[in-house]
């Protein structure tokens, strides 16, 4: 879901730049894109941490 939103907003930003839209509008789109990317990485890091924690728990249980 976030990946799709990021792609759409990236395309919107590219169009804004190519079409010479007002700088403030282009800048606002850029900020929105940055926020989505940050949210995406935060989500991915949390998922990775959860998976790593589950593997560690499983490994501890198996070693008992």
C-alpha positions as CSV (number, residue, x, y, z in Angstrom):
1,X,0.0,0.0,0.0
2,X,2.7,2.5,1.0
3,X,4.8,1.5,-2.0
4,X,1.9,2.3,-4.3
5,X,1.4,5.7,-2.6
6,X,5.1,6.5,-2.9
7,X,5.1,5.6,-6.6
8,X,2.1,7.8,-7.3
9,X,3.5,10.7,-5.4
10,X,6.9,10.3,-7.0
11,X,5.2,10.5,-10.4
12,X,3.2,13.5,-9.3
13,X,6.5,15.2,-8.2
14,X,8.2,14.4,-11.4
15,X,5.3,15.8,-13.4
16,X,5.3,18.9,-11.3
17,X,9.0,19.5,-12.0
18,X,8.8,18.7,-15.7
19,X,5.7,20.9,-16.2
20,X,7.3,23.8,-14.3
21,X,4.6,24.1,-11.7
22,X,4.9,26.6,-8.9
23,X,7.9,26.0,-6.6
24,X,5.8,26.0,-3.5
25,X,3.6,23.2,-4.9
26,X,6.6,21.1,-6.0
27,X,8.2,21.6,-2.6
28,X,5.0,20.5,-0.8
29,X,4.8,17.4,-2.9
30,X,8.4,16.7,-2.1
31,X,7.7,17.0,1.6
32,X,4.7,14.7,1.4
33,X,6.9,12.1,-0.5
34,X,9.6,12.4,2.2
35,X,7.1,11.7,4.9
36,X,5.7,8.6,3.1
37,X,9.2,7.3,2.5
38,X,10.0,7.8,6.2
39,X,6.8,6.0,7.2
40,X,7.6,3.1,4.8
41,X,11.1,2.6,6.3
42,X,9.8,2.9,9.8
43,X,7.2,0.1,9.1
44,X,9.8,-2.0,7.4
45,X,12.3,-1.7,10.3
46,X,9.5,-2.6,12.7
47,X,8.6,-5.7,10.7
48,X,12.3,-6.7,10.4
49,X,12.7,-6.3,14.2
50,X,9.6,-8.4,14.9
51,X,10.8,-11.2,12.6
52,X,14.3,-11.1,14.2
53,X,12.7,-11.3,17.7
54,X,10.5,-14.2,16.7
55,X,13.5,-16.1,15.3
56,X,15.5,-15.5,18.5
57,X,12.6,-16.7,20.6
58,X,12.2,-19.8,18.5
59,X,15.9,-20.5,18.6
60,X,15.9,-20.2,22.4
61,X,13.0,-22.6,22.7
62,X,14.7,-25.1,20.4
63,X,17.9,-25.0,22.4
64,X,16.2,-25.9,25.7
